Amino acid sequence: MGQMPDGGQSVYRYTLQNASGARAEIATLGGCWLSMCVPDGKGRFGDVLLGYATLESLLTGRGYMGKIVGRFANRIAGASFSLGGKTYALARNNGENHLHGGRRGFDAYVWEAQTEGDALVLHRTSPDGEEGYPGTLDVQVTYRLGEDNALSIAYEATCDQDTPLNLTNHAYFNLSGPDHPSIVNHVVRIDADAITPVTDVGCIPTGRLMPVEGTPFDLRVPRRIGEGLSYQQTNAQMGFGNGYDHNYVLNRWDGSLRAVATVWDHASGRRMDVATDQPGMQFYTGNGIHGDTPGKAGRPYVPRQGFCLETQYFPDSVHHPAFPSCVLRAGEIYRTQTVYRFGLA
């Protein structure tokens, strides 16, 4: 794709393709999932990811589109935490809070890459003190495309000190294609009985769980995204996020891979199924997409042109002992996997 602006590292684009013709493209900058081409209801292949077409847009585009996010995906309140009797100050890059790993998170680095059969394996070492985090962290992310049109993203990491760790991919999907203007007619189902509600300032979790029953957050039965968004003026939580921007407390969490969500787009005839071993998932309807993010066709992306399903530990979990622990202990191995499978609606 080119070289980094400092004239140093080269950035490469890799393509994974299966026998049926589905293909995924990944860039070494940010480990970015650039594109995902899968058939629609009429058998026509098309891309279903918002993102970047050039290295320049990959460097300047906002929104973390398709990129690996770390060390900690989502927010940490007050940009600090205490661990092992010591307080750590993190980069403040979201008001008074810390977001998606800081000013220069994992999304901003060129990862080492090697191919292994039908997989692309990325690696980087995050040094002790990077963005304020303790310990030298070795991270490996493996993208694998199956014959069933499923892209698996597997994360593995070790650290020489205890550290919070919460890795995800910030892909934005539009099953009608990245040039389609809206995802409001997509239909979504999420297997979750609760969300972690947020405050009105900074979208920080309150620490409690809120049942979705009787609210626009109840997606246990398939719901059109636009219908849920219509409650933005009457539902406080929907107003705080300017739409859906909330962590879902996924049912049946025991550390094993299980189906957690499905999205249908009847216009294109596509569907996407999500499976993960994580306890939470951020459902985000692209409310804050900025018009200065260049689209693949040269037109800027607009709000609600894409949606995200980011599997994760709960936001700010380092401050909430009742939440599943996000701390990777020294000498232990962090492993997690998420699978996005594409089929017909």
N, C-alpha and C positions, 0 to 999 in steps of 0.2 A: 504493500500500500504506500510505502514511502518511508522517510526517516523522521524521527522526532525533531522538533524545531531547533534543538541545540546541536543538530548534526551528528548526534550519537547513534542510539539504537535504531535499528530498522524495525518497522512494524509489518507483520505478515498477516495475510488472510488465508485461512484454511477452509477447505470444503469437505464436508462429510456427505456421502450420497449412498442411498441403498439401491437395491435391485429394481425397485418399482419407480425410481426416479425422484423420490423425495430427497431434499438436500438441505443442509444447514451450513451456514458460513459463520466462522468465528475469527475474530481479530485478536492478535496477541496484546494489543493495547487494551488494558482493562479486562482482558479475557472476554471481550464483548461478543455476545451472540448477535450477529449482524442481520441474519435473515433466516427464514424458515419457509421453504417452498413445498407446499403440499397440495393435493388435488381438491377441487371444489366438487359440488354435487354433480357437475357435468363432466368431471374428469380432467378439467383444465388446471394445470399447476399454477400456483401464485403464492406470493410472499404474504405472510400473516403477521410480520413484526414491524412496528415502527422502529426507526433507527437512523443509521448514518450510512451514506453512500461513499464518502471519501474520508481520507485521513484528516483533512481540515475540519470537516463537520464532526468527526469523532473527537477531535481535540477541543472544539469550541461549543458543541451542542450541549444543551442543558438537559437535566432530567435523569441522568444515569442510564439511559435507554440501553437495555441488553447487557449492561456491565455487571461484573462481579463486585459486590459491595462488602466491605470489611474495613477494620476488624469487626465493627459492630454495625450491622444493618439497623436502620431506624434510629430512634432518638434515645439519648441518655440525658436526663434532666440535669440542668446546672453544669453540664460538661465536666462532671467529676464523679468519682466513686471511691469507696473505701474497700480494701481487700487485704486481709492478713494484717490488720492493724495499721495500714498505711493508706493515706489518701492520695489519689492520683488526679491531676488536673489534665483535662483533655482539651483539644482545640474547640473553640466556640465558633461554629459555622452555621448555626440556625438560631439566630437571636442569642439568648443566653444558654442555649442547649447545644449538644453535640449530635450531628446527623451523619449517618452513613460512613462512619470512619474518619470524619474530619475534613480539613481543608484539602488534604491530599491523601485520599483513601486508596484502597486497592484498585479502584476504577481508573486511577491516573497513572498506573505503572505498566510498563511493558513486561509481560510474563514470558518465561522460557517455555518453549513448546516442543513436543515430540509426538509423532503419530504412533499408535499401537493398534494395528488392525483396523477395526471400524471405529476407533476412538481417537480423540485428541486429548493429550495430557498436558496441562499447564502447571507451572510451578513458580513460586516466588518465596523469598525469605523476607519477612518483615522484622527489621532490627529492633532491639530493645529501645523503648522510648519513642518509637514512631507514633506521631500524633498524641503522645502522652501515655501510651499503653506499655505495661511491663512485659519483659521477656522477649527473647528472640523466637519468632514463630515461623515454622516451616509449613507452607500450605501447598496442597496439590488439588487441582480441580480437573475432573475428567468429564468431557463431553462424549456421549456415545449415541449414535443413531441406529435404531433397530429397524428390522424389516417390517415392523408393524407401524412405522411412521411415528415412533416414540423417541423423543430426545431425552436422555437421562443426563442429569448433572449430579455428579458425586463429588463431595468435598471431604478432604482428609487433612488433618493438621496435628502438629505436636508443638509444645512450647517448653522452654527450660524454666519458666516461672508460671505461677498461677496467673491467668488472664481471662477477662471476659472475651467471648468469641461468639459471633453470630453472623454467619455467612449466608448470602442469598444472591440470586440473580434478579436484576431489576428490569426484566423484559416487559415491554408494552405490546399488547396484542390487539389486532383488529382482524377478525376472521374474514371480513370482506376485503381486506387488503390495506396496506399502509396509506394509500391515497384516498380511501373512503373517509368522509368527513366526520363520522360519528359512530360510537358503539352503543348508543342508547337503545337500539332495538335488539341487541344481543340479549339472550336469556341466560341467567346464571343460577346455579344451585351450589350451595356450600354446606357440607355436613358439619354444622356447628350449632350448639344450643346457646352459645353466649359469645359476646365480644368483650374486649377490655375497653371500657369507655374512657374518653379523654377529657382534659380540661379545655376551657374555652381559649386559653392562651398557650400556644406552643404545641397543642395536641399531645400532651404528656398523659400517659395512663394514670388514672386515679388510684389504682391498686386493687380495685374490686372488679368483679365480673358482673356483666349486665345480661340477663336473659334476653334473647331476641324475640321471644314470643310476643305477638301483638305489636311489633315495631317494623319499620321498613328494613331492618337488618335481618329479619327472618327470611333466610334464603334456603331453608331446608326443603321447601317446595319451589320448583323453578319459578323465577320472577324476571320480568323484563327490567333491564337496568333503568331505563327511563321512567318506569312506573315508580321504582324506589326513589329515584332522584326527585320526584315531584313533591316529596315530603321535606325538602330542604328548608322551607320557610316555617314549617310547623313542628319539626322534630329537632330538639336542641343538639343532639349528637350529630345529626346530619348537617346542621348548620355549622357546628364547630369544624367539621372536616371539609366544608364547602361541597359536600357530596359524600360518597363512600371513600373513606381513607382510614380504615379501622382494622385492628387485628382481630381475627376470628379465632376463638378458642376451639380448636378442631376436636371433634369427638373421637373416641376410641384410640387415644394416644397411649402407646405402650413401647414406643421406640422402633416399631416395625413399619414397613412400607404398607400404606393402605390408601384406597381411593378417598379423596376429600372434596373434589369439586368437578363440575362439568359446566361448560359454556357452549351454548348453541347459537349459531347464526343462520337463520332459515333463509336469508337472502342469498347467501353463497352456498348453502348446503353443507357447511363445515361444522364440526364440533371439536372441542378440546377437553380432554379428561386430565385431571391432575392427581397424582399420587405422591405422597411424601411420608417420611418418618418423623417429621417435625411436629411440635405441639401447637404452633400458630401459623397463621397466614394473613398477610396484609392484603385486603381487597381495596384497590385504589382505582378510581375511575378517571384518572388523568385530569383532575380539576385544575391543577396548577401548571399544565403544559404551557410553556411560554411561546409566544409567536416568533421569538428570535431563534428557535431551534429549527434548523433547515431540514426539510423532509427529503426523502429519497428522490422525489420527482422535482425537487427544487423549490417547492412551495412550503412555507413554514407550517409546522404542526399547530393545531389549535386545541383548546381544552376539550376533553372527552372524545378525542380522536382515538385513544387507546386505553386499555385497562391493564392492570397488573394483578397478579396473584403471586405474591412474594412469600415463600415459606420461610419460617423463622422461629427463633425463640421470641417471647413476648417483648415488645418495646420497653425500654427502661427496666428490664427485669433485674438488673444488677442492684436496683434499689428496693426490690419487692421480694422478700424471702418466701412469700406464699406462691410466687410464680415459679415455673420450672427453672432450675438453675442454668445460667448461661456461662458459668465459670469452667474453663478448661484447666484442670489441675496439671502441674508440672509432671511430665513423664507419662501422662495419659494420652490417649488418641481420640481426637474429635473426628467422628464420621457421621455424615448425613447424606441423604439422597432425595432428589425430587425428579419426577418423571412427567413430562408433558407429552400426551399422546393425541395425535390428530386423526380424525376420522370423519364420517359423514353424519350430518344431523338427521 
